[in-house]
């Protein structure tokens, strides 16, 4: 396999970014100044901006990092501006909704299943299987992008969110078709609830999408409990709109903050997937580099890979340290057993919840498996070497994790060359 790594954008996008470069240099790019974003959100929501020191500080730090470090393309800057205004608008509208419907904040969220684990370790497959249970509630991708109904007074009023999300899915497929061979982002499919943390602007998503090292360093020092308290409130809002017996959540990001997660959602069953990091590292680096190329045409894929190798291994160490003293409920799932016998794994998870697996749930999960073959959207090709790494680099970072959980080494499949 060749050593280089490249992402190809459609020619109209390349042309727009080339034309936009001198415009941005002349100060004509869409603004990411935090005050302007707050003002735009207030206009969009139809109400004045409400000061929130937790959110406001995060917005200031993030926008400064985006402008100084992210090397956003012209199109990337347009998309980021729209995204931030939408998120800030949602925060204002949420305040209004909770003021008019205070009963939402009284809703009980039963202890959910929360899937964590390194990227590319089977979390998406497991999430979609568990979400197939008709009694289980998951967050769809369109809900993560727009968690509030158009009509703030009605939980079930017809609204435009699904249609907007479908258009955005088509746009993403056009802008970055290779991404779907790596991680399929269907607008109606279950998606990572880390998107809910994004509404506090205390979230790994910024590091996923952009090169923002100043923001990343700042985030490491922050108290994440308010972010997870907001996460719980947003689950209540989603639950108010569409209620089922129990939630299933999923995000590798939760590994970094299991203490805050379990404080906000006591009794949650944490399902931790495990796979040889030498297998996951190159694949996740490729996924992240493709994603960041949506917003920048100057992605340094080797720098990105090293950042996430260090971040993920530190995140794993932090989760292991928390688990040593935690009284929480954990279920360990090794990748090879998930691939070999997924329904047996599902049975163990239901047993940990003290719930029976119904025949209806088992049938829908079997159908989901049949409809989800590997490489459905194309083959994903990658190598460690493309990202300036080798197996020894990865093993050095994850040695404690590999030994503690007796991780099966998949050396025959590691693409180093």
N, C-alpha and C positions, 0 to 999 in steps of 0.2 A: 504494500500500500504506500502511496506517496506521502511525503512528510508534510506537505503544505495543507493548510486548511483555508477554504474559501466559501463565502456565501454569495450567491448571485441574486441580485434584486432585478425586478423588471426594468426595462429601459426607461419608461416614463418616470419611474421613481428616481433613477440615477440622474435623469435630466433635471427634474425638479430640484434635487439636492445640489446639483452643480450650479444651477441658476441662483438658488437661494443662498449659496455661500457668500457671495459679495453683498447680498442684501443684509444678511445677518451681521457681516462685518461692519456695515454701515448703520447698524442699529435698527434695521427694519424687520427683524424677526419677531414672531409672537413673544410677548413679554412673559417672563417667569418671575417677575418681581412679586414678592409675597403680598404686599398691600394691594396690588392690582388684582391678584387672584381672589383675595377676600372680597374686594368690591364687586367683582364679576359674579361671585357666588351669591352675594347678597341680592344683586339684581335678578339673577336667575331664580332664586328662591322667593323673591318678593318680600324680603325682610332685611333689616339691618344685620350686619355681621355681629355676632355675639362673641365677646372675648372669651378665650379658653386657653389658659397658660400652657397646658399640656399639649394641645393641638397647635397653638400658635408658635411655640418654640420649635416644634418639629418641622412645621412648614418653613420657617425661616432657615433652619439648618439645611433642610433638604433642597430648597431652591438655590441657596448659595452654592451647595455642592454640585447641583445639576449644571449651573451656569459655568462654574469654574473648572469642573473636572470631567463631565460626562461626554463632552465632544458630540453633542447632539447634532444630527443632521437637520436640515430645514424642515423636512416632513416630520422627523422625530420631535422637533420642538413644537410643531403644531399639535401633534398627538398628545404630548405631555401636558401642554397647556389645557387642552380640552379635558383630559383625564383629571387633572387636579381641580379644575373648576367644578366638574361633575361631582367629585368626591366631597369637596367643601360644601357644595349645594346640598348634597345628601345629608351632611351633618346638620345644617340649618333646618332642613325639612324634618329631620328626625326629632329635633327638639320640639318643633311645633306638633308633630304627631303624638309624641309622648305626653305633651301637655293636654292635648284634646282627648287622648285615649289612655288615661293613666292605668287602666286595667292591664295593658300590655306588659308593663313592668312587673306585674304580679303573677304572670304566667310561670308555671313550674316547668323547668326543663329536666326531664328524667335523666339519670346518669347515662351519657352517651358512650358509644364506642369511638375511640379516637385512634386512627391509624397513623403511626409515625415510622420513620426509617429513612435511610439514605435514599436520595433520588435514584430511580431506576432499579429499585430493589423489590418491585412487585406491588408497591402501594396502590397504584392506579387500578390494577386488576382486582385486588382485594376490595378496594373501595367500591368499585362498580358491582361486584358480586354481592356484597352486603347491602348495598343500596337497592338491589333488585327485589328485596323482600317487600311485599306490599304494605307491611306494617311499619316499615322503616322510613325515616325522613332524612334526606340528604339535601345539600345545597346545590342547585343547578348552576351552571356557569352564568346564565343570564341573570340569576338572582344575585350572584356575587357582584356583578357589574352594576345592577340597579335593584337594591334590596327593598326599596319602598314602592308601594303601588302608586300609579298616577293619581288616583283618588285617595287622599290620605285618610278619608273617613270610612272607607270601605275595604274590608280585607279581600273580598272576592270580586271586586269590580273589574270589568274588562279593561285591559290597558295595553299599551304598545310595546312593553318591554321585550317580549319574545321576538317580535318582528324586528325591532332594532338590533337585538343580539344576533339574529340570523343574518342581517345585512353586514354586521361587523365580522361575523365568522367568514362570510364570503370575501370580505375585504382582506382579512388576514390570510386566507388561502391564496389570494392573488399576490399580496406583498411578500409572503414567505412560504411558498408551497412546500419547501423541504421540511418545514417545522412539523408538518402533520405526519411525516414518517417517524418522527421522534416521539411526539406527544400530541395525541389527538385532542383538539379543543372544541368539540362540538358544543354549540350553545345550549343544548338541552341536556347534556350529560352531567353527571355529578362532578363537581370541581372542588379544588382545595379551598378550605375555609380560611386560609391565610389571607384571602382577599378581604375578609371582614376586619382583620387587624389593620389593614391598609387605611381604613377610615379614621384611625387614630394617628396615622402617619408614623406609627411605631411598628414597623414591619420589615421583614426580609425582602419583600417584593421589590423595594427600590434597588437593592443589590442584585436581585435577579434580572432586573430590566436595564440597569445602567451601571456605569463605572462611577461610583460615588464614595470614595474611600473616606472622606471627611465625615459624611453622614454615617457611614458604617462604624467608624470609631466612636462617634457620639452615641449611637444607638446602643453600643455595648455597655455604656455606663448608665442607661436609663432604667427606671423602675417600670417593669412591664405589667404590673398588676392593673393599673387603670386601663391599659389597652385590652387586657383580657376581660375586664368588667364590661367594657363596651362591646366586646365580642359576644358575651353572654346576652346583653341587651338586644343585639342584632339577631341573635338566634330567637329570642322571644318575639321580635317583630316578624321574622320569617314564619315562626310557628303560628302566630296570630293569623297569618294569611293562609297557611295550609298546614294543618296539624295532623301528625301521625303519632304512633306510640312512642317511638324512640329515635334519636338522631344517630347517624354515623358520620363522623368527621374525619378529615384526612389532611395532613400536611407534614412534610419533613421538618418544617420550621418549628413545630411544637417541641421537638427534641431540645431546643435551646432554652425553653422556658416551661418545663414540665411543672415546676413549682407554682407558677402563676396560673397555668392551665387548670391544675387540679384544685387550686383554691377557688377559681371561678366556677368550675364544674365538678364539685365533689362527687366521688363515687364512680367517676368515669373509668371504663375499662380501656387501658392503653395497650394497643396491639402494635408490637415493635417488629418490623420486618428486618431480616438480616441477609446480607449477600456480600460476597467477596468484594471489598472496595476496589480492587484492581479491575473488576468488571464494571463497576458503577461509575468510576471516576471519569474515564474517557467519554462514556455515553452522556453523562450529565454535563460535562464541559461542552460537548458539541451542542446539546440542547440549549444551554445558556448562551453560547456564542451566537447561535441562530436567533434566539429571542432578542438579544441586545442589538443585533444588526437591524432590527426593525426601527430602532431609534438613533443609531449612529452608524456611519459608514467608515468608522475608524476603530473598530473593535480590535483590541489586542488580545487575541484568543489565548496566548500563552500566559499573559498576566492574569487574565480571568481565571484560567484553570488553576493556577497556583493559589490565587485568592480563595477559591472555593475548596481546594484541597485542605488548606489550613483552616478555613472556617468550619467545614464539615467535620474534620477530625476533632477540633476543639468543641464543637457542638456535641459530638458523640461522647467525649470525655465528660462534659458537663452533665449529660443525661445519665451516664453510668454513675457518676458521683451522687446525683440526686437519688437514684434508685437504691443505692446502698442503705439509705436510711428511710426511704419512703415506705408507707404502709399501703400504698396504692395497689390496684389490681393490674398486673401485667401479663400479657400473653406473647410469647416469643414465636415468631414464624420465620423459618428459614426458607430462602427462595426455592431451593431444590424441592422441598416438600410441598410448597404451594404449587409449583409447576406439575409435580407428580400426582398429587391428590388434593385438589383445592377444596372439595367438599368435606374432606376430613378436617382440614384446617378450619373451615367454617363451623363445623360441629364443636370444635374446641372453644372457639370464640363465643358461641351461644352458651356453652356450658359455663364459661367464666361469668356470663351475665345472669346465669340462673334462669335462662329462657329456653323453651323447646324450639327446635327448628321445624316449622310447619311444612306440610307437604306442598302447600302453595308456594312458600318461599323457596324450597328446594327446587321446585319445577322452574320458577322464573330464573333462578341462578344458573341452572343447567342451560336454559335457553340463552342467557347472557354469555356464557362460556362459548357456546356454539357460534354466536354472532360476533365473537371477538378474536379471530385468529391473529397470530403474529404477522407483522408486516402488512396489515390491512391497507395502510396508506402508503406503502412503499418500503423498501429496505433502508435502514439507517446504518450508514457505514462511517466508522470512526477508528481512531487509534490513539493510544497514549502518546506515542511519539509525535503526532501532529500537534500536541499541546506541550511539548518540551518535557514530558514526564516519562518515567519507566516504572516497572513494577516495584523496584527497590524504593523509589521515592514514596510510593503509596504505602507500602508495607511499613516504612519507617514512621509514617504519621499515624497508622492505625494498629500498631502492634498490640497494644493493650486490649483493644476491642476485639481483634481477631482471636487472641488467646482466651479472653474471658468468655466469649460466646461460642468458642470452638467453630469458627466460621469455616465452612467448606471452601477450599481453594479451587477455583475454576480455571486453573492455569492454561488448560488446553484451548480455552476460548479467548484468552486475553489478546487483543490486537495491539501489539507494540510496534509492529513494523508497517 
